[in-house]
Amino acid sequence: MFRSLFRVKVSDRRTGKLIGYAGDVSEDGLRLICDQLVEVGSHMELRLRMRGRDGVMAQVELNATCLWGRENPQSGHHELGLQLLQPGNEYVAFVERLRLERGIPATAP
């Protein structure tokens, strides 16, 4: 797990509306920083987008379930813990691209 704070935009896949930004990212989940609290157990259809240092836009679509939610008293934003449902190879490649750009070693197989 590592922080990708405010580089990865998270949108509702159905509406295209920006929901928030990914905080901590891992192969099976992420922390979403947003303005609105989501009910625990809610299913979310998401699109993650990030422009790499090379200027190329990376995008991946995924489904997630909200495991927890809370308001951050310091920022006033809401934070959601999301578990990804069958993240797939595209998401794994997305996470690896984040790691490479930050100089973080790849995970062991």
Residue frames relative to the residue before (quaternion, step in Angstrom):
aa qw qx qy qz dx dy dz
M 1.0000 0.0000 0.0000 0.0000 0.00 0.00 0.00
F 0.0847 0.7841 -0.6122 0.0575 3.55 -1.09 0.72
R 0.5424 -0.6302 0.4518 0.3232 3.55 -1.22 0.40
S 0.0746 -0.7770 0.6241 0.0337 3.53 -1.06 0.86
L 0.0828 0.8932 -0.4417 0.0144 3.48 1.38 0.38
F 0.8944 -0.0278 -0.0456 0.4441 3.49 -0.88 1.20
R 0.5518 0.5668 -0.4312 0.4339 3.60 1.14 0.43
V 0.7362 0.3645 -0.2025 0.5330 3.57 1.12 -0.65
K 0.2337 -0.7719 0.5804 0.1124 3.56 -0.57 1.22
V 0.1650 -0.7757 0.6048 0.0729 3.55 -1.02 0.87
S 0.0447 -0.8092 0.5848 -0.0333 3.56 -0.71 1.17
D 0.5255 -0.5620 0.5270 0.3608 3.53 -1.35 0.35
R 0.4306 -0.7402 0.4573 0.2399 3.57 -0.58 1.14
R 0.6683 0.5132 -0.3101 0.4403 3.60 1.02 -0.70
T 0.7914 0.3158 -0.1551 0.5000 3.60 0.90 -0.90
G 0.4042 -0.7099 0.4775 0.3237 3.58 1.17 -0.55
K 0.4844 0.6855 -0.4207 0.3441 3.60 1.30 -0.08
L 0.4712 -0.6560 0.5168 0.2839 3.56 -1.00 0.91
I 0.2384 -0.7730 0.5771 0.1117 3.56 -0.84 1.08
G 0.7362 -0.3093 0.2564 0.5446 3.55 0.90 -0.95
Y 0.5388 -0.6018 0.4880 0.3307 3.52 -1.23 -0.62
A 0.4837 -0.6498 0.5009 0.3048 3.56 -1.13 0.64
G 0.2573 -0.7235 0.6201 0.1611 3.53 -1.06 0.84
D 0.8100 0.0364 0.0250 0.5847 3.56 -0.35 -1.22
V 0.1065 -0.7925 0.6001 0.0213 3.56 -1.00 0.91
S 0.0584 0.7654 -0.6403 0.0258 3.56 -1.09 0.77
E 0.7152 -0.4630 0.3073 0.4238 3.57 -1.28 0.10
D 0.8022 0.2795 -0.1541 0.5046 3.62 1.08 -0.53
G 0.8203 0.0920 -0.0695 0.5602 3.58 1.21 0.18
L 0.1264 -0.7741 0.6120 0.1012 3.51 -1.35 -0.01
R 0.3747 -0.6630 0.5901 0.2680 3.51 -1.34 0.29
L 0.2010 -0.7882 0.5768 0.0755 3.55 -0.70 1.15
I 0.1771 -0.7538 0.6267 0.0875 3.56 -0.89 1.00
C 0.1424 0.8096 -0.5434 0.1704 3.55 -0.54 1.19
D 0.5809 -0.6041 0.4281 0.3381 3.58 -1.33 0.06
Q 0.7677 0.3248 -0.1611 0.5284 3.59 1.19 -0.43
L 0.4284 -0.6937 0.5215 0.2515 3.55 -0.96 0.91
V 0.2103 -0.7600 0.6062 0.1034 3.58 -1.06 0.82
E 0.5337 -0.6449 0.4492 0.3122 3.56 -1.01 0.81
V 0.5160 -0.6282 0.4872 0.3189 3.57 -0.97 0.90
G 0.7562 0.3284 -0.2794 0.4922 3.57 -0.92 0.96
S 0.4969 0.6676 -0.4244 0.3568 3.58 1.26 -0.22
H 0.3454 -0.7031 0.5875 0.2030 3.54 -1.15 0.80
M 0.0785 -0.8054 0.5874 0.0078 3.57 -0.91 0.95
E 0.2089 -0.7373 0.6312 0.1198 3.55 -1.05 0.88
L 0.0399 -0.8627 0.4991 -0.0713 3.54 -0.29 1.34
R 0.1566 -0.7157 0.6670 0.1351 3.49 -1.41 0.38
L 0.1525 -0.7720 0.6133 0.0672 3.57 -0.83 1.04
R 0.0227 -0.7988 0.6008 -0.0216 3.56 -0.94 0.94
M 0.0660 0.7820 -0.6157 0.0708 3.52 -1.07 0.82
R 0.2790 -0.7219 0.6053 0.1860 3.56 -1.02 0.82
G 0.3575 -0.7568 0.5147 0.1859 3.55 -0.72 1.10
R 0.6891 -0.4660 0.3540 0.4273 3.56 -1.28 0.16
D 0.6500 0.5086 -0.3067 0.4741 3.55 1.23 -0.51
G 0.5634 -0.6308 0.3630 0.3911 3.58 1.33 0.02
V 0.5596 0.6052 -0.3842 0.4160 3.58 1.29 -0.14
M 0.3726 -0.7266 0.5391 0.2063 3.56 -0.95 0.98
A 0.1438 -0.7571 0.6332 0.0720 3.56 -0.90 0.99
Q 0.0078 -0.7973 0.6020 -0.0433 3.54 -0.99 0.88
V 0.0289 0.7787 -0.6260 0.0292 3.55 -1.10 0.76
E 0.2495 -0.7529 0.5928 0.1397 3.54 -1.10 0.77
L 0.0870 0.8026 -0.5832 0.0901 3.55 -1.02 0.82
N 0.3633 -0.6846 0.5880 0.2314 3.50 -1.38 0.26
A 0.0253 -0.8070 0.5893 -0.0305 3.55 -1.03 0.81
T 0.2585 -0.7186 0.6210 0.1765 3.50 -1.38 0.34
C 0.4139 -0.6988 0.5272 0.2498 3.57 -0.96 0.89
L 0.2111 -0.7987 0.5568 0.0866 3.59 -0.68 1.15
W 0.7932 -0.0612 0.0634 0.6026 3.58 1.11 -0.66
G 0.0533 -0.7848 0.6164 0.0364 3.53 -1.28 0.40
R 0.0886 0.7822 -0.6125 0.0719 3.55 -1.14 0.68
E 0.4267 -0.6536 0.5498 0.2974 3.52 -1.29 0.35
N 0.3344 -0.7080 0.5836 0.2151 3.55 -0.99 0.86
P 0.3576 -0.7768 0.4705 0.2174 3.62 -0.38 1.18
Q 0.6323 0.5443 -0.3394 0.4344 3.60 1.12 -0.51
S 0.7847 0.3200 -0.1667 0.5041 3.58 0.90 -0.91
G 0.3992 -0.7126 0.4804 0.3195 3.57 1.16 -0.60
H 0.5579 0.5897 -0.3874 0.4370 3.58 1.30 -0.06
H 0.4326 -0.6479 0.5514 0.2984 3.52 -1.31 0.28
E 0.1714 -0.7533 0.6271 0.0995 3.55 -1.18 0.67
L 0.0992 -0.7926 0.6013 0.0200 3.55 -0.92 0.99
G 0.2733 -0.7209 0.6104 0.1817 3.55 -1.06 0.77
L 0.0755 -0.8255 0.5593 -0.0068 3.56 -0.55 1.19
Q 0.2167 -0.7330 0.6315 0.1305 3.54 -1.03 0.88
L 0.3474 -0.7503 0.5282 0.1935 3.56 -0.78 1.05
L 0.2917 -0.7393 0.5858 0.1583 3.53 -1.06 0.83
Q 0.8277 -0.1559 0.0476 0.5370 3.58 -0.49 1.23
P 0.0837 -0.8665 0.4895 0.0504 3.61 0.58 1.12
G 0.3117 -0.8035 0.4693 0.1927 3.62 1.05 -0.56
N 0.7068 -0.4951 0.3355 0.3778 3.51 -1.37 0.31
E 0.6176 0.5536 -0.3557 0.4307 3.62 1.03 -0.71
Y 0.6670 0.4869 -0.3066 0.4734 3.57 0.97 -0.81
V 0.6231 0.5331 -0.3391 0.4610 3.60 0.97 -0.83
A 0.6525 0.4983 -0.3085 0.4804 3.61 0.98 -0.82
F 0.6114 0.5511 -0.3348 0.4587 3.60 1.07 -0.76
V 0.6714 0.4857 -0.2859 0.4813 3.58 0.92 -0.96
E 0.6459 0.5161 -0.3247 0.4593 3.61 0.96 -0.80
R 0.6216 0.5283 -0.3435 0.4654 3.59 1.05 -0.72
L 0.6229 0.5253 -0.3349 0.4732 3.59 1.01 -0.77
R 0.6551 0.5213 -0.3086 0.4514 3.57 0.92 -0.93
L 0.6677 0.5136 -0.3034 0.4453 3.57 0.84 -0.99
E 0.6822 0.4958 -0.2957 0.4487 3.57 0.90 -0.89
R 0.7165 0.4134 -0.2418 0.5072 3.57 1.18 -0.51
G 0.4812 -0.6955 0.4200 0.3292 3.58 1.29 -0.02
I 0.4280 0.6834 -0.4705 0.3584 3.56 1.20 0.57
P 0.4857 -0.6818 0.4535 0.3060 3.62 -0.78 0.94
A 0.5637 -0.5917 0.4654 0.3401 3.55 -1.19 0.66
T 0.5372 -0.6185 0.4628 0.3387 3.54 -1.18 0.57
A 0.5436 -0.6004 0.4744 0.3450 3.54 -1.21 0.55
P 0.5443 -0.6377 0.4272 0.3384 3.62 -1.02 0.72
